Amino acid sequence: MWRPRSKGGTVTVQPLPTLETERLVLRPLAPGDAAAVRALGGDRRVAEMTLLPHPFGEEEVRRWVEGRLEWAAQGKSRPFSVLLKEDGALVGHAGLLLDRDNDKAGLYYWMGVPYWGRGYATEAARELVRHAFEDLGLGRVYADHVARNPASGRVLQKVGMSYEGCRRRDFKKWDRFEDLALYGVLAEEWSPAATSASPR
């Protein structure tokens, strides 16, 4: 099992790998991705169903990228830019929030509006679940989504997760309280066969 290693009082974190699926490349988030992240994540329709701020100005996206890179450097997360294999276009963002003490990871993802409905979220999420179990040796992967976004729930079901409940009025965004639907899967429940299923 991969874990941050302590050496001389400091934590050494292995570099993030680049992951590939049939149509996608998931490579480590980089500072140079900021403009593309802003172009996609700045759409109000994306922000509405995620924790992304809106408006998503240059300073906000810079802090957003830097924050995720800092977490990665501390071994707390694995943030990936999601790119198309065919032309290298950045289509979204996905990653894992690591909780090594409790042997689990939180899966998250979002895709730009022009790329909705093409199965990219499912394909990226499926690969990250595989990565968590096969490469990192974790025991559980969990995720949540805004309850009024059932499409995200279907993504989680397709990658092998089960519905675990709802946290009502979990957070407030734009003067509206949102419920969160909760999903999860244990290592012993997960099957590698799910990773070879249709992207959609």
C-alpha positions in Angstrom: 0.0 0.0 0.0 1.3 3.5 -1.0 1.8 5.8 1.9 3.7 9.1 2.4 7.1 8.1 3.8 8.8 10.0 6.6 12.5 10.8 6.1 14.5 13.1 8.4 11.3 14.5 9.9 9.8 15.5 6.6 7.2 13.7 4.5 8.2 12.4 1.1 5.3 12.0 -1.3 5.5 10.0 -4.5 4.7 12.0 -7.6 1.3 11.5 -9.1 1.1 9.1 -12.0 -0.6 9.7 -15.4 -3.6 7.4 -15.8 -5.2 6.4 -19.1 -8.6 5.1 -20.2 -10.0 4.3 -23.6 -10.6 7.9 -24.5 -9.0 10.0 -21.7 -5.7 10.9 -20.1 -5.8 11.8 -16.4 -2.6 13.7 -15.7 -1.5 15.6 -12.6 -3.0 19.1 -12.3 -0.5 21.7 -13.3 -0.3 25.5 -12.8 -0.5 25.9 -16.6 -4.0 24.4 -16.5 -5.5 27.5 -14.8 -6.8 29.2 -18.0 -8.6 26.0 -19.2 -10.0 25.3 -15.7 -11.3 28.8 -15.5 -12.9 28.6 -19.0 -14.8 25.4 -18.1 -15.3 25.8 -14.3 -16.4 29.4 -14.7 -19.7 28.4 -16.3 -22.5 28.9 -13.7 -24.0 25.6 -14.6 -20.8 23.8 -13.4 -20.5 25.9 -10.3 -24.2 25.3 -9.4 -23.6 21.6 -8.9 -20.1 21.8 -7.3 -18.2 23.7 -4.7 -16.5 25.9 -7.3 -16.9 29.6 -6.7 -18.8 31.8 -9.2 -17.6 34.1 -10.7 -14.4 32.2 -11.1 -11.9 35.0 -11.8 -8.2 34.8 -12.4 -7.3 35.2 -8.8 -9.9 32.7 -7.6 -8.7 30.0 -10.1 -5.1 30.7 -9.2 -5.9 30.1 -5.5 -8.0 27.0 -6.4 -5.1 25.4 -8.4 -2.5 26.3 -5.8 -4.7 24.9 -3.0 -5.0 21.5 -4.8 -1.3 21.4 -5.6 -0.5 22.1 -1.9 -2.8 19.3 -0.8 -1.1 17.0 -3.3 2.3 17.9 -2.0 1.2 17.0 1.5 -0.1 13.6 0.3 -3.7 14.6 1.1 -5.1 14.4 -2.4 -4.5 13.3 -6.0 -5.8 16.0 -8.4 -6.0 15.3 -12.1 -6.7 17.3 -15.2 -8.9 15.2 -17.5 -7.8 15.4 -21.2 -9.1 13.9 -24.4 -6.6 11.4 -25.9 -7.5 12.4 -29.4 -6.5 16.1 -29.2 -5.3 16.8 -25.7 -8.2 19.1 -24.9 -8.8 19.6 -21.2 -12.4 18.6 -20.5 -12.7 18.6 -16.8 -11.1 17.8 -13.4 -11.2 14.8 -11.1 -9.4 13.4 -8.1 -9.2 11.7 -4.8 -9.1 13.1 -1.3 -7.0 10.8 0.7 -7.7 9.7 4.3 -4.8 7.3 5.0 -5.6 7.0 8.7 -9.0 5.6 7.9 -8.0 3.7 4.7 -10.4 5.5 2.4 -10.6 8.2 -0.3 -13.2 10.6 -1.5 -13.9 10.7 -5.2 -14.8 14.0 -6.9 -15.1 15.2 -10.5 -16.6 17.8 -12.8 -16.7 18.2 -16.5 -17.1 21.3 -18.7 -20.6 21.9 -20.1 -19.5 21.2 -23.7 -18.5 17.7 -22.7 -21.6 16.7 -20.7 -23.5 13.7 -21.8 -20.5 11.9 -23.4 -19.6 9.5 -20.6 -16.4 11.2 -19.7 -17.3 11.7 -16.0 -18.1 8.0 -15.8 -14.9 7.0 -17.6 -12.7 9.2 -15.4 -14.5 8.2 -12.2 -14.2 4.5 -13.0 -10.4 4.8 -13.5 -10.0 6.7 -10.2 -11.9 4.0 -8.3 -9.6 1.4 -9.9 -6.6 3.5 -9.0 -7.7 3.8 -5.4 -8.2 0.1 -4.9 -5.6 -1.5 -7.2 -2.7 1.0 -7.0 -3.2 2.6 -3.6 -4.6 -0.4 -1.8 -7.4 1.5 -0.1 -10.4 -0.1 1.6 -13.2 2.3 0.7 -14.0 5.0 -1.8 -16.9 7.4 -1.2 -18.5 10.3 -3.0 -21.4 12.6 -2.8 -23.4 14.9 -5.1 -26.0 17.6 -4.9 -29.2 15.6 -4.6 -31.0 17.6 -7.4 -28.3 16.4 -9.8 -29.3 12.8 -10.4 -27.0 12.5 -13.4 -24.1 12.4 -11.0 -25.7 9.7 -9.0 -25.9 7.6 -12.1 -22.2 8.1 -12.7 -21.5 6.7 -9.2 -23.7 3.8 -9.7 -22.0 2.9 -12.9 -18.6 2.8 -11.3 -19.9 0.3 -8.7 -21.0 2.5 -5.8 -24.1 2.0 -3.7 -26.4 4.7 -2.3 -25.7 5.2 1.4 -28.1 8.0 2.4 -28.7 11.7 2.3 -27.4 14.5 4.4 -30.2 17.1 4.3 -29.5 20.8 4.3 -25.8 20.0 4.3 -24.5 23.3 2.9 -25.8 26.6 1.6 -24.9 28.0 -1.8 -26.4 31.0 -3.4 -29.0 31.4 -0.6 -30.2 27.9 -1.1 -29.6 24.9 1.2 -28.6 21.8 -0.6 -29.0 18.1 0.2 -26.2 15.7 -0.5 -26.7 12.2 -1.7 -24.0 9.8 -0.4 -22.4 6.9 -2.2 -19.6 4.4 -1.4 -18.0 1.1 -2.3 -15.7 -1.2 -0.3 -12.7 -2.9 -1.8 -14.3 -6.3 -1.3 -17.4 -5.2 -3.1 -15.6 -3.8 -6.1 -14.9 -5.8 -9.2 -12.1 -5.0 -11.7 -14.6 -6.0 -14.5 -16.4 -2.7 -13.9 -13.4 -0.8 -15.2 -13.7 -2.4 -18.6 -17.4 -1.7 -19.0 -18.8 0.8 -21.5 -17.7 4.4 -20.7 -21.3 5.4 -20.6 
